[in-house]
Amino acid sequence: MSQRKKILYGLFGIIIGLCVGALFRNYRTLEIVSMCNSINSMKQKSALEIIGLHPSETPENSQRNLVFVGVMTAKDFLQSRARAVYDTWGKTIPGRIAFFSSEESVADDLPLVALKGVDDRYPPQKKSFMMLHYMYEHYIDKFEWFARADDDVFIRTDKLEKFLRSVDSAKPQFIGQAGRGNSEEFGLLSLEFDENFCMGGPGVIMSRETLRRVAPHIPTCLKNLYSTHEDVEVGRCVQKFAGIPCTWNYEMQSILHHNSSGSRAFSGNLKNKEVHSAITLHPVKKPAFMYRLHAYTLGLKAQELRQQSLMLHRDIAQMTALLQIPRINKNLAPGVPIFPSDETSADYLGDHSILDLNRHRPSHLDEIIEWDFIAKSLYSGMHPNPKRKIESSLTEGLNDVVREIMEHINNFSRQRGRVIEFRELLYGYMRVNSLYGQDLILDLLLVYKKYRGKKMTVPVRRHLYIQRSFTDIRVREITRDVVPALAVTLDSRLPVGSTRPFDNSTGLDRMRSFLNSGWERLSDSFAISNPPMIEMPKDRIVFIIPLAGRPETFMRFLRNFEQVALKQDLRTDLLVSLYVDPSDSSLLTNLLDQLRSRYPQNRINYLQLQGNFSRGVALDRAIKSPFCKQDDILFFIDVDMIFTQRTLDRIRANVIRNRQVYLPIVFSEYDPHPESLGRLYQEQGLKPITTEHLFLSVNDQNFSSNYPITNANGYFRQFGYGLAGIYKSDILRPDLDGFNTDITGWGLEDVKFLETIIAANLKGSQRLLDVADGRVDPFQDPHKPLQQELVVFRAPDPSLVHIFHPINCDRNLEEAQYKMCLGTKANTLGSFRTLEERFVHDRELLLFGRRARGSR
């Protein structure tokens, strides 16, 4: 019986194997047939049809026949590098583009030329020469210029067009980054002392005349190869038969830029001189980096177009002034408008009168803004921290200003025979008016280099006086039920566990956050109360409060929460992490139970914790409790805060899943009854204000109204990070995993939380290097999405107010916590003016200060 079973199992296995083999054979046959059909269809296309060129088009009658770009690629890179090139800069060539690969290559959706008798072996000498010969045979009279490029080069096509139109294409030209080989190859490439070659990586450009002279001799050049480098052999062939070398020009190193970082090139910060000034960037080994560069250069193009628009508006304003046309008049003459379309049209070009709004002149002393001093540190007279480290955003802004200024200075360096290089910012002054713009005074150390006539290199110092004016607010309106400003927010609020495509745009996110916050400030100033045109679904917010005692303050908070969140917002819940105290525990839990019974549709819950109070533990337990769902926005708040509906709107607007954490800068009250004011009340027979009176006044107020924000009654607490908004799915990421639970007492847990986010972002920046090194492919590994960077967004929120309460710093705290507590206590003493009046008019303090100075 067992022998029979073995025979049956064997026959069954043979049958299954034959079926699988037949299936694979048929599949392979179909694949071959499909490939043959594709090859035949490609062969049926003419050379002009491949690139979509009409036979009648020539450089004389078409602006799109400036340059033909031939991209050398390989069969294995057609759907990766070649696809990325065609999707990015390949679509904006001021001419045509084609990809040249081996004979068996197939790609229906690319303008591909499969070179006969050519394979993908390296070095690609035959492929390079045959590509040039193909250009000559089919396109020599159709284009002015011919460029040879690799599939790992990025080309700024707008800069390429501007450059080529400035050069005479009727003459033989061989343009590229000249080379003679590296130190190891020097003398081994069979080059004469006056010969060179154009390095192929950054790209090579030749005029029609050059290709016309060289192409007939390509078979001869292929038979006489002296090295394995195809760019060396092409250069030798051009030198011999066209009679011209590669351009001996030092500028070509920056115009056709080669980055020596290898596969990690352009994986870091793109805001640098090389990226901004180059026409070609090489090498871009990963398709993800090609798309990243394309997105960044589109942003640069948008900035350039915006600047051109402003310059045109300035010209219009100057011409209307010269023509003595009143500013209120929008017509050059009766019936002849300055702009063809008015404000109601989508084609409206803007109003040049907005430029006048930026020329602000203070009318009285209070409008004058003090200057900040910039050196190794930043010094501010009215800042809570007068001397502080220069923030990265300010450093980036200064670098942008210096780069733009130096580009402007060196615009005509070639004609003047000199170049000026930036070396160092010695010191500077800065002030910002949030409505009008920024003023800068910078002292720069420069190097003046003269290379024409009497050569010299001289260090010089120059002052820059810069006014950067803000222009009008650009508003993108709703079109076809799509809100562009909310596109990122809508895209980011995906179901938990869903993935998104590869994204590298960080600089644009910061700009968007800045514009959003600026728009909110302006809307507050002008009291805009119109509701949005589209009512977006509100995500639920869960307020999480750590609490130990303080029933009176908690009662005030509950009244605030009920009035704003429960009666107006309807989608905000409450979770209290309550440290049990027998004297207050029943009172607090009863208050929460009563509130829950009145509002059963809201989730009002509490956790009872034991042991010594720890804010970090309280928040961590709440985060990981079942009372919070993965798609909830968690907002950590203290019991001393009061808030309005604007607070909830800002939380929803500024917390973005997988992208952004919101840490508002709250307004904190000063001590309303300092000792000097208390003595003044006693001298005049008045009763001083007490904390109980303060609680009563706050309890009786309408929490929906705005709290009065003045310099006399409080300050924005820039160094407080305790209030934070974040999605639960984000805070439970493995690299964050909640709060630090090793800290006892109050304080420092918020700083550790912020440090954890920053550290996770630094690890997240490793993702670009992982892509560069080939460890991650965002296109081929959709189930292994790259970890998103959580941007920390901070902005002053006048609707969040911290009500003053006496601060007692426990000496048993850790040293860092104790110092932070003392610092917070010192900040609540009063404004600068209050402290000045207190010290100047207090005789005892003045005598103490004099004795202290005399004892030194």
Secondary structure, DSSP 4 states (H G I P E B T S, - for coil): -HHHHHHHHHHHHHHHHHHHHHHHHHHHHHHHHHHHHHHHHHHHS-HHHHHT--TT--TTT-TT-SEEEEEE--GGGIIIIIHHHHHTGGGG-SEEEEEEE-TT---TTS-EEE-TT----SS-HHHHHHHHHHHHHHHTTT-SEEEEEETT-EE-HHHHHHHHTTS-TTS--EES-EE---TTTTTSS---TT--EE-STT-EEEEHHHHHHHGGGHHHHHH---SS-HHHHHHHHHHHHT---S---TTHHHHEEE-TTGGGTT-S---SHHHHH-SEEE---SHHHHHHHHHHHHHHHHHHHHHHHHHHHHHHHHHHHHTT--TT--EEETTEESSSS-TTSTT----GGGGGGG----SSGGGPPPPEEESSSEE-SSSSSSEEPPPHHHHHHHHHHHHHHHHHHGGGHHHHTEEEEEEEEEEEEEEEETTTEEEEEEEEEEEEEE-SSS-EEEEEEEEEEEEEE--PPP-PPPBTTB-GGGHHHHHH-PPTT---------HHHHHHHHHHHHHHHHHHHHT--PPPSS-PPPPPEEEEEEE-S-HHHHHHHHHHHIIIIIIIISSEEEEEEEE--TTTHHHHHHHHHHHHHH-TTS-EEEEEE-SS-BHHHHHHHHHTSTTS-TTPEEEE--TTEE--HHHHHHHHHH-BTTTEEE--EEEEE--SS-HHHHHHHHHTTPPPP-HHHHHHHHHTS-TTSPPP--TTTEEE-TT----EEEEHHHHTSTTT-S---S--BSSSHHHHHHHHHHHHHHHHTHHHHHHHTTS--TTT-TTSPPPPP-EEE--EEEEEEE--------TTS-HHHHHHHHHHHHHTS--HHHHHHHHHT-HHHHHHHHHHHHT-
